[in-house]
Amino acid sequence: MRTSTARSGRRSGRRQAARSGIAGAAALIGAAALVVSAVPAQAVAAPPTPGPAEVVPGKGTSTPSLVGGIREDAGAAGSAADAAKRHLAGKKDRYRIDRPDRDLALVRAVTSGAGETVRLQQKHHGVDVLGGQYVVRMQRQNGKRVVTGTSGKYFTALTTSTTPEVSEELAVERAVDATLAQLGRDGFAVDTGDEGDAPPLSGTARGLVVLPKGPGVLTHHVTVRGTDPATGQPVLREVYIDAQAGYPVLQYSGIKTFATAGGGSSASGARSAATPGARSLADGSAVKGSGVKFDGTTVELDLTHDASDNQYVMRDDARMRDGSKASISTWDARKKSVDEVSKQWPADVLEFRSANPAFGKEATEAGAVDAHWAAGKVYDYYKSVHGRDSLDGRGMAIDSMVGVTLYGGPYVNAFWDGAKMVYGGGDQEYRPFSASLDVVGHEMTHGVVENSADLVYAGQSGALNEAIADYFGNAIDTDAHGVAMDSPESGLLGEGLCRTKSPRACATRDMNDGRTTSKGFLGVDFATDNGGVHLNSTIFSGALWDIRKDLNRTLADRIVYRALTEYMTPLDGFTEGRDAVIAAAKDLKVPAKDLNAVTRAFNGHGIVPDWELAIGVDTDRLLGRLNTVDSRVGAGGGWWVASKSNESGSEPYSIWAGRADGTGEKQLISPNDGRYHVNPVTDGKTVVWQARGPRGYDLLSRPLAGGPVKTLTHSRYGFHQQAKVDGDVVVFVQLFRRGVSQLGYLRKGDKEPTWVDDAVGRRDAIGQHSLKNGKIAYGTRVFKGRGKYEYSTKVLDLASGKTTVMPQLGTPLGVGQTALTSRYVFWTVDEVADQGQRAVRRANLDGTGVVDISKEQGADALYPEGLTASEDAVTVSSRTPGTPGSRSNETLPKLWQFSTDGSRRARMSCNRGEQGLPAALSGTQVVWTDSSTGYADLVTRTRPAGNCG
């Protein structure tokens, strides 16, 4: 689980950035070698008797994803890494790795008894390949090494150049801009403060990285840090900028939270080097103390006595007595906001201390007693059952910060940030998040995962990461409390966090929820829950939990741990995870009936080869697998337009157009010039779009009937959202530095834009525009000081020059997307400080007849993100915020369609996955991007599907 959901003050005006999906995931693999030694908790099983090699082919590569059932001599000379590379070089016909000595670098070598596991990082012409990692497993016997199996991903098709065209400085600038764009939940450019203010975000270049898509995409990896100006949540985002064109081809959050992050905006990234300040205590000595957990149980605590001031400190050094370097400390962060502690260490944060070894009520209510006690329990579990010395296997310090707030208000989540655990202080309903052993076990297991398979926290690999953290967190908790595995409550996560709700009502997830790939998988974009890391995790964790119910508990735990630490690699998904667990069970020589139970558990949850192909939809696909990021779709005059990459997602994007009825051939509209062509719109005669390259951004146009591409205008910093085109008029929002945006338009023959002058200042903004019959509708945000804004919706008649301010029914706290028809203007508006619901409002073009066709309050209230309209219908993209950890299908963006008077309301499609970016055609037909299949497809329906009950 990564960073945070704040339950108080959550405003929903969500991202209106593009939600085009990415099927795969990617992660930063550290270049520095890491050598680990671990003492086994029990003897390692003898290697299996060799037979014919079991070879599982890799996807998109000639190198197998798994090889088992072998015993092949690797010689005795040199290190384990030398022997591993020697084996791969000697079996070139099997592995297709041309130069292991040159193209594989040691990540980590782990010795466990007679076993050795070597992890190797792929390099392409000396540059790290994102997620390219290969594992070689060996046994030492009679002075020799024998290879017993291999697994992982080595991408053999890479041919890309490793010479960048884009400078590191420009890549950092583009990464920060891309992050700001995704934080723009209300559809306006993000307010970055007045001149002279500290910027809310900053970027740090991490070097070149090759994304393993087809022949490869060379990128600059940039970590963006700071604070979300709208919510105050910490931002620490991993962004990959195409090193040839300067486009953000991949970005995802990194902090691992217990519950689903509220808006997906919180982020984290590479492992932090931050460490606490001075840790030594003068004349300190290990002592036993006690404290009362939140559930009223008195527990023993391992403490340190500070003789200098006769205080007892929540630092456990007792475990160092058996040779471990680990110490466990619990820190008082009750006066700190989450943005102050994420990936950094405030100098004034101190360990909890008391004049008495029996800690009192204050430590209980802060969650400190639970955090300190539970951290010791989790450490002991990994040491005694798996022989692992702390989270990194090398005795790293275990630090917990408890009582964290969100700017002094409730913070209701917990996360691992790469260096420590951070626990929110809870609210009126939720206890401090450290007050549950499974939560602590979950967060600490993220540290174990990061220091072993390092499963990328996005998409299926991120869901696998969450599933394993859930499995071990709950296994530790279940065993500690003596819960029977066949109890209906055994699979609950976080069930003890609530003050008033029942355990089942409180739980964030249930590994016994019965979800399968065919009935429960939710296809989403990376902007939503990092690609579904929480939403889809119980599919895999449910299979693991079934294994634990059918097998001996400790044996099941050893199988899953072995699969994690000796088989899995960063980009593994559900199918590779299944293969790893089954192979680990074979390694441990489990009986045939137990091996059948393992296989049966995965089959029961639909985790079988090619399970993705069985996902059904109720829509017509117009263009499949867009493989794009941050690009909307357009429609008009019976045509659709969309941006698309190639099948591997390795090529810069091009603009395609086609007829909305599916007839005729698709047309390539944009030139293939190395730039990224995105955000197209059309009126059925002309296509207008943005081209993004290393020298800036161009707004381009071309007739659908063919002809030359025309450059309408150029911008150094880009354009916000899509332009709009209708006949001879093109409307767009141009961005300037520091979050300033301005609405402009061009008419046929204009050489320069005409700017809509609404006294826009540095913190003001104009946007949310639409265009119809020479009229422009748009929203405005005017800064009034002290964090307050005045919002309005306006219609400008280009023929008369008259601007009409639309009356409101209250005082807007925010306005959203507009849509124009020949009779009406529609917009979304927020007038009540609630959880982000918005009304869908309609007015006549002259400002009369203002009415809400969908109310802001009530059971049917929507949480709109997008809005589009035809003469006959209004279609809204809306999500419903869930409680922490919610995985309901209805929390994803869905399309709702209304008649223009609001009398008819229905779901446009009943597809399970994410539905977004709708564009209206005539009548009730809409096109949109749908991620239900696991990829973003351009789809359509000509009429609503109904209520989807």
N, C-alpha and C positions, 0 to 999 in steps of 0.2 A: 504494500500500500504506500502511495507516495503522498505529497502534501495535501492540502488542507481544504476542508469545507468549513466555512464560517456560517453558523446558522443565524447570526444576528446581522441585520442590515444587509442581507443578501438581496441585491437588486438584479433583476434578471435581464434587462435589455441586452440580450446576448450578442455574441459575435455575429456580424453579418459578413464576415470574410468567407471566402469560398470553402466548401466542404468536399471538394473532389477527393476521392479516397486514394490511399496508398495501400496495396495489399501486403507488402512486406514490412519489416521493421529494420532499424539500424541502430548501432551503438558504438560508442567510442571504446576502442581497445587500447589500453595503456601500452606505450612503446617500451617502458622500462621492464626489464626481466624481474620476475619475482620468484624466488625459490622458497618452498615451504616444506617443512618436515613435520609429520604428525605421528604420534604414538598410537597404535591401534588399541581400541578398547578390548578387542578380542581377536583371536587369530583369524587371518584372512583365509577364506576358503581356497582349497587347492584349485589350480586352473583346470578347466574342463579338458577331457580327453579330446585331442584334435580329430576332426573329420574334414570333410570338404568345407572350404571357407564359405561362410554365410555373408554374402555381399548384397547390401541394399544400395541401389543406384542413387546418386545425387540428382537433385532437380536443377537444371540449368548449368550443369557442370559434368565433366567426365570423371571427376573424383567421386568415389562412393561415399555416401553419407554414413555408412556403418559397415564395418567388417568384423565378423565374429567367428568363433569356432576354430581359431588357428593357434598353433604353437610354432613360431618361426624364430630361428636363431638370430639374435641381434648383436652377437659378440659381447665381449666384456670390456673392451677398451673404452676409455673416455667417460664422459658424463652421461647421465640419462638422456639429455637433449641430443648429444652426439649419436647415441645409439638409436634414438627415435628417428633422426634425420637419415641415418645410415639405412635403416629399414625402409623408409619411404623411397629413398634413391634406388635401393636394390630391387624394389618391386614397381618399377616405373610403368610396366604394362598394366598394373592394377590401379595405381593411384594417379597416373598422368601428371605427376608433379615433376617438372623438368629439372629444377635445381633447388632441392630442399635446403642445401647449405646456404644459398643466396636469398631465397624467397620465403623462408620461414625463420622467425625470430622467437626465442624462448619467452613465453609469458610467465609460466609457473611450472615447477616440477615438484610433485608431492610424493613423498615416500611413506608408505603405510605397511609396516612389516616387511614382507618380501615383495610387496607390490610397488610399482612406480607408475605414476601417471604424469605424462608430459603434455603440456598445452603449448601450442605453437601458433604464432600470429602470422598471417599471410601478408607479404609485402608485394607491391607492384612497382617495379623500378625504384625500390626503396621507400615507397609511400605505403602507409598502413591501408589495408582494405577493411572497410567497415564490416564487422561481423565475420570476417574471414579467419576462422580459427580451426585448427585440426588437433585432435587428441590421439596420442599413442599410449596404449596400456601395455605394461611389461611386468614380468616376474623375474626375480633374481633367484637362481638355483645353481648350487655347486660352482659359484664363481662366474656364472654366465647369465646373460639376459635373454629372456624368451618373450617375444611379442605375442600377446594373447588377443589383441583386438585394436581397432582404430575407429574413430568417428569424427564427424564435424563437417565443416564447409570450407572447401578450397575452390575458388572460382577460376576455372581454366580458360574462360573466354575473354579475359580482360586484355584489351589492346590499347586503351586510351592513353593519350599523351599525359605526361606528368609535369608539363611546363605550363604554368598558369598565364592567362592573358589579363586577368583581373588582379589588381593589387590587393594586398592584405588589408590596407587601410580602407579601400572601397568596400571590401567584403564585410568588414566590421560595421560600416555605415549601413549597408543594405540589410544586415542581420538585425540591427537595432530597429530599422524602419519596418521590417517584416514583423517583428514582435509587436511593435506599437500598433500595426494594422490589425493584428489578431486580437489585441486588447480593446479595440474600438467597439465595445459591445452595443453602444447606442447608435452606431452607424455614422457618427461624426468622427473626424480626426481626433486622436487622443490629445487632451489638454496636457501639455508638458510644462506648464508654468510660465512665469514671466522671465524676461531676459535677466540673466544673472542668477536665476535659481539653479540649484544643483539638478542636473538631468535625472529623470526618474529611472533611466536605464543606461547601462554602459555595456560595451562588448569587449571581449578578450579573444584574440586570435589564438587558436590551438594548433595550427598547422594544417597541412594538406592531408586530405583523406579521400580515398577512392570509394565511391558507392558502387556496390557490386550489381549494377543493373546492365545486362547485356554486355557490351564491350567495356562498360565502366563509365562513371561520371566523376571527373576530377572536381573536388570541392575544397573550399576553405571551411574548416570547422571553427565556428565562433560560439562562445558561451556568452549569453546575454544575461546580465544580472540587474537587479534593482527592485523597484516596488511598482505594482500596478497603480497608476494614478487614480483609477476609479474605485478600487476596492481596498487598497492598502495591503493586498496579499503580496507575499514575496514572489519575485519572478527570477527564475534562473533556468534559462531555456537553451537547449542545444539546437543550433541552426547550422545548416550546411548550404553554402552559397556556391553555385556553379562557378568554377574558376575560369570559365571561358566567357560566360555571358553575364555573370553577376546576379543570377536569379536564385531565390531561396527554394531549393528543390526538396528540402526536408527540414522539418522542425518539430520538436516535441518537448514536453515537460519531462523533468527527471526526478523530482522528489517523490519518494514512495510513501503514499499515505495509506492509512488504514481504511478510510472511507473514500468514496468517489469525490474528487475535487469538484466544488460547486460549479464553477464556470470553466474548468479546464485551464485556467490561466496561470495557476501556480506552477512553478517549475523549478527544476534543479538540474544539475549536470554532472560533470566529471567529479571524481573523488576529491574531496576537499583535503587540503594540507593543513587546515586550521586545527590547532590543538589548544587545550586549556593552558592557562597561565601556570605559574609556579604550583607544582603539585606536592612537593615535599613538605612535611610538617616537622618542625623541630621537636626532637625527642618523641616522635609519634610512635604509638604502639598499638597493635591489633587487640581489640577487645570485643566482647559480646555485649550487645544491647538488645533493645526490644522496641516494638512499636505496634500500633493497632491499625490493621488494614481497614479499608473503607467498609468492608462487610462486617466489621466488629471483631474479627479474629486477631488475637495477639500473636505476633510472630517474633522469632529471634532474628536479629540483624547483626551482621558483621560490620564493625565500626573501627575507626582509628581514634585514639585518644591524643589530643593535642595538648601536651604538657605545658606549652608556653602560655596558654590562657585557660587551661583546665576545661576544655570543651571536647565534646564527643562529636565526631564528624562522620557523615555518611560516605565513608570511603572504605571499601573492603579490600584489604591487602592480604587477608588470611590465605587466599587461594594461591599466593605466591610461594607458599611453603612447600608445595609439591613440585617446584621447578617452573611453574608458569610465571610469565611476566605480567599476567593480567591483573589489573585492579579495577574495581567497580565503584564508580562515584555517581552520586545523585546531586544535581545542582538546582538551586532555587532561582527560577526564572519567572516568578510571579509578577515582577514589575517590567517584564520584557514583552514586546510585541513579536509576533512570529517573524516579521521581516528583519528584526534585529538579531535573531539567533540562527536563521537558516543559512547554512554554509559559512558561518562565521562564529567567532567566540567573543562576546562582549567582555571587556576587561573587568567589569564590576560584578560579574556573576560569581557567586560563591557556593561551595558545597553546603548542603543543609547541616546545621550544627545545633547542639543542645548542651546545656549545662549538666544534663542528666542523661545517662545511657538509655533511659526509657523515654523515647521520643513521645511528645504529647499530641494534643488534638490538632495543633496547627500543621504539623507534618502529615498527619492523617488526611486532613481536608485538602491539602495541597496535592495529594497523590504521591508524596515522596516516599512514604513507608511502602506502599504497594510497588512503586517503581524499583526501589532498592532491593526489596525481598525477591521480586519476580526476576530481576536481572540475574541474581545469583542462581535462581532455579533454572533459568534457561542456560546459563553458562554450564552448570553442573550436568544438565541433560546432554549437551553436545560433547562434553568431556567424557562422561561415563559411558554413553551409548555409542558414540562415534569416534572417540579419541581425538576430538578437535579442541585445540587450545584457543578459545575465544573465537571471535567472528572471522578473523583472517587466518586462523590456524597457527598463528605465531605469537599468541598472547597479547594482542592489542588491548589497550585500555577500553573499557566499556563505560561510556558516559551517557547519562540521561538528564535532560533538562525538563523540569516539570512545572506546571502552572502557567504555561505560556498563554498570552492573551492575543487579541487582534485589536491593536490600538486601545488597550484597556478594556475592551468588551470581550464577550465570550469567544473562545476559539475551540471548536468542537471537532478535533481530529488529532491524529498522531502521524509522525513520519520518521523515516530514516533518511538522513541527508548525505550519506556517504562517510560520515565521521562519527555521528552520534544519533541517539534517539531524542525526539522532541515530542512532548505530550501536552496537548491543550488542557486548559483548566476546567473545561466543561461549561455548562450553563444550568438553568433551572431544572432541566430534565436530565441532562447527561452529566454523569460524574466525570472527574478528571480521567482522561483516557488511559492513564497508567493504572487505573483501578481495576484492570482485568488482565489476568495472566495470559490469555490468548492474544490480546493486543500486544503486550510486551514481547511475547514469543514471536509473533508475526513480524514486528519491526526489527527485532534482532536477527531473524532469519533472512530478512532482506540483506543484512550485512554479510551473512554466510553466502547467499546467492551471489552477491556482488564480488566476493572474493573466491568464487569457484567458477561456475558457468557464466557469470556476469550476463544473465539473460536481459536483453534489451527491453527497456520498460516502455514498449509500444507494440500495438497489434497483438498477434498471437503469442509472441515471445514474452510480451509484458503480461498477458493473461496467465501464461505458464509461470512467470515469476510470482504473480499474486497467488496462484493456486498452491505453489510450494510453500510460500510464507503462511498461507492459511492452514495448510496441512500440518506443518510442524508446530505452528503456534497453538493450534487446537489439540494436537496430540499431547503436547506438554501439559496443557490445561486439563484435558480429559483424564489423563493418568494421575495428575496431582490431586484431583477431586474424586477419583474413583468412579467416574461415570461409565456405565456399561456401553459398549460400542453399539449394541442393538437398541439403545434408548433413542426415541425420536428427537431428543434434545442434543444428542452427541455431536451433531455436525454444526451447531450454531456458533457463530462468530460475534463477539462483542455483546453477548446477551446479558452480561452483568453490568453494563455501563449505565443503565437507566435508573433513575430514582423512583419512578412511579410505574412505568410500563412493565408488563410481564416480560420474561426472558425472550419469548418468541417474537413478541411485538417489538422488542428493543433490538434484536439481533440485526446486524448489517447484512449478513449473508448466512446461508444454510447449505452446507455441503451435501445435505440429504434432500436438496430441492428437486432432484430427479431431472434436471435439465440435460438435454442432449444436443448434439450438433444440429440435428434435423428439426428440433422443436424449440430450441432455446438460444441458438447462436444469433447475436445481434451485430450485423455489419455496420460499422461506423467509421468516420474519418478520424485522423489523428487529433483533430481539434476537439473531439468529444472523448473524454476519458482516455486520452492517449491511444485511441484506437480500440477501446473496449477492454482495458486491462482489468477493471473491476467487473464490468458488465458481463464478461464471458468466462471469468475465472472458475466459477463453480462447475462448469462442464468438465474441466480437467480435474479439479480438486475433488469433485464428486466421485470420479473413477478411483482416485487414490484412496478416498475414504472407504469406498466399497472394498478395496483390497485390504485395508486395515481391519474391516469387519470380518472378512473371510479368513484371514491369516492370523498367525500370532502377531501381536502388536509390534513387538520389538523387531521381528523379522521384517514386517512391512516397512517400518521406519528405516531399517538398514538398506532395504531395496531402494527406496526412494532417495535416500541420502547418497547411495552409491551411484544411482543414475544421474543425480545432480552433479556430483563432484568428479565423476570419472567418464561420463558420456556426453552430457549436454554441452552445447556451445551457444554463443550469444543470440543467434537468429533462429533457434529451434522453435517450431510451432507445435501444435497438438500432435501431429503424426510423428514427428521426430521424438517428441516427449514420450509417446507410447513405445516407440522402438527402444528408447533408452531404458525405460523401466523394465520392459520384458527382457532385454539383454542383461541388465543388472541382476534380475532374478535368476537367470540361467547361470551367471557367474557365481552366484551364491549357492548354486546346486540345490534349489528348492525342489521338493517332490513334484511329480507330474501333476497331482491334483491341485497343488498350490499354483503352479505355473498356469494351469487352465483357469484358475480363479482370477489371476492377473489379467489374462487375455479376455476373459469374460467381462471383467469390469470395464475395460475400454470399449469393447463391443457394445455393452449395455448403454454407454453414453454416446454412442455414435462416432467414436474416435477411431475411424478406420481409414485406410488409404483413399484419397480422392473424395472425402466426405463433403467437401465444399461444392461438388457438382450436383448434390442432391437438394440444394436450397431452392425452393419454389417461389415464384413471384406472380403477381396478378397484373403486371404492366407489359406494355410493348416496348422492346428495346430499339432505340433509334441508332445509338452508337455505343459500343461496348468498351469497357476498360479504358476510360479516359486517361488514367495514369497522370493526372495533373494535380497541382497544388495551387490554391489561391486563384481560382478562375471561375467566374460565373458563366451561366449559359444565357442565351437570348432567344427570342421568338417574335415573329410578327409577319403578317401578310401571308400566312400559310407556310412559312419556313422556320426552321430552327438553325441556330449557329452555336458551335461549341469549340472549345480548345481541346486538343488531344496530343498525347505523345505516342510513341510506338508501343508495341506489345511489352517490351521490357522496361519501358519508362526511361530509357537512356537518352532519347533525342529531345532537343528543345521543342517546345509545343508549337503546333500549327493550328490555324483556324479552318474548320470544316463547316459546310452548310448542307442542308438537305430539306426535302419536302416533309411537312409534318404528317402527311398521310402515309409516309413510308415508301412512296413510289419514286421512281427515278434514281439516278446515280448521285452519290454524295460528291460534293465539289470541294476541292482544296482552294481556299480563298487567299491565304497569306503566303508570302515567299518563304522559302527555306533558306534563311540567311544567317542562321546561328543565334538569332534572338529568340526570346520567349514571347509568343503571341497569345494574348490572354484577354478575358473579359469582353467577348464579342456581343454585339447587339445588332438587330436588323429590323427594318420595317417592311420587309418583303421585296425591297428594291435595292437597298444599299446595306452593306455591312460595315460597321465601325468597330474598331478594337484598339487595344494597346499593344505596343511592341516594346519589350524591355531588354536592354542590352547594356554593355559595359560603359557606353557613353551617354546614358540617360534613357528617357522614356519618350516615345512618339505616339501620338494619336493618329491612327491610320484609317483610311476608308477605301472601299472598292465596290463597284456595282456588282450585284449578284449575277447580272447577265454577262459579266466579264469586262475587262478593261484594265487600265493601269492602276497601281496602288498609289494613293495620294496621301501625303503627309499633311495633316490638318494643323497640328501644333506640336511643339517639343517642350519637355519639362525636365529640369535637372533632378527633381525629386519625385516625380510620378503623379498619378491620378488616383483619386479615391473612388473605390467601387467602379461601377460601369458608367460609360457614357450612355446617352440616349439619342436615338435618331428617329426623325419623323419628317419625311419629305426633304425639304431643303435646310432643315435646322438640326444641328448637333449640339447637345448640352453635356457638360462635363464638370467635374470638380478637380481642380488642380491643387496639388500639395506644395507647400513651402516648408522651409525648415521650422523646427520647434512646434510642430503640430498645427500650423496655420493652413487653412484651406480656403479656396474661393470658388464660387460658382460662376461659370462662364458659358457663353454660347457662340456659335458660328453659324452664319447664314451663307447661302450660296454666294460666292464671290468675295466673302470677307477674307482679308489677309491677316487680321489680328482678331483675337477674341474680344467680345464685349463682356465686361464683368458686371455681375449683378451686385450693385453697391448697397449693402446693408450695414455699413459702418463696421465691417468685420475687423476686429482687433486680434491681438496675439492669442487670446484665449477664447475668442468667438469662433463660430463655425457655421457654414452653410452646407447642406447636403440633403440626402434622402430624396433626390430629385426624380421627377418623371416628366414626360413630354407627350403632348397630344394636341393636334390641330393648332399649332402655334401658341400653345399655352404651356408654361412651366410651373409645376408644383414643387415646392421644396420646404424643408424645415430649417429653422434658424436656432442657434444657441448663442445668447449674448451674456457675457460674464458680468455679474453684478457685484463682485467682491466677496471675500470671505467664503469661497467655495460655493457661492450661489449663482444660479443661471436663470435666465428668462428664456422660455421656449415658445415658439410659435410656428404655425404652418401657413404658407402663403401661396398665392397663385399669381403669376405674372403673365399678362396678355401681351405678347410681343407686338401685335398689330397696333394696339392703343397705347402701350407703355404703362398701362395701369396695373398696380399691384393690389391685390385684395388679401387682407389678413383674415384668415378663417376664424370665426368665433369659436371659443372653447366652452365646454360645459362646466369647467372648474379651472383650477390653476395647474397647468402642466408641470410635472416634475421631469418630463422628458417626452419627446415626440420621435416617432419612428418613420419608416418608409412610407412614401406617398405613392398613389396610383391615380391616373387620370383616365376618364372616359369622355365621351362627347357631352355627357350631362353632369357628371359628378367628379368630385375629388375625394379620395379615400386616404386615410392615414391612421397610424396607430398612436395611441397617447397613453401616458401614465400620469394619473392625477392623485393616486392614493399611495401612501408609504406602506406597501405590502411586500409580498414575496416576488414581485416583478410582473404581476399580471398587467395586461394592457387592454384598453378598449380598442375596437376597430370602429372608426368614426367616418361618417359620410356627410358631405355638404354639397349643395348646388354650387356651381362655379362662381356664382355671385356672392357666396357666403351665407345664403339663406338655407333654411331647412336642415340645420345641424342635428344629427341623430346618431346614436351608437347602434350599429347593426350587431355588435357583440359587446356585451357589458364587461367592464373591468372587474367587477365583483360578482361573486356567485359561483355555483358549482360548475358552470360551463365556461368560466373565464379562461381566456387563452394567454399564452406567454409568447407573443409574436416575435419572430426574428426576421421574416420576410413578408412582402405583400406584393401582389400583382393582380391586375383586373382586366377583364374584357367588358364588352357592353352588357353581358348577361350575368357575369359571375365575378366574385372576389375570392381569391385564394390566398390563404395565410399559412406560412410555415411556423409552427408553434411547438415548443417543448414544455413539459411539465416538470419543474424541479422536484427531485425526490429527497427523501431523508438520507442521511449519511449512508453510503454503501448501496443505495437503491439500485436495482438492476431491472426495473420494469421496462418493458418495451415502450410504454407510454411516456417515459421520461425522455425519449429520443425525439428529435424534430419530426413531426408528422404534418401532412398537408390537410387543412380543413378548407372546404369551399362553401361559400354563402351565395345566395341570390343577392342582388344588389340592394334589396330592401331588408335583408336579414331574415326573411321568413323561412328560407330553406337552408339547412346546415347539414353537411355530411363529410365523411372522410373521403379524400380523393383516392387513396389506395390503402389496402390492408397489409402491405408488405411489412415485415418485421423490423427491417433495418432503418437506417437514418434516411430521411427524405428532406431535401433542402433545395434552395435556389430555384424556386418555381418561376416560370415565365408563361404568361397567359397567351393563348391564341384566340381564335374566335369561339363563340359559344361557351361551352364548359371545358374545352380541351386545354390541358396544361402540359408543359414539358418540365422536367426537373432532373436533378442528379439523385440517384438512389443507390445506396451502398449495401443493400440487403444481401447481395451475393458475396460480399467481402471485397468487392471492387466497386468503384464509382462508375455507374452506367448512366447514360442519358436515356431517359425513358419517357413515356407518355401514356395518358389515358384520355379518352374523349368524353368521359362522364364519371361522376363520383362512384366509389365502390359501395358506399353506404355507411353504416355505423360501426362495422368491424367488431361487433360484439361477440 
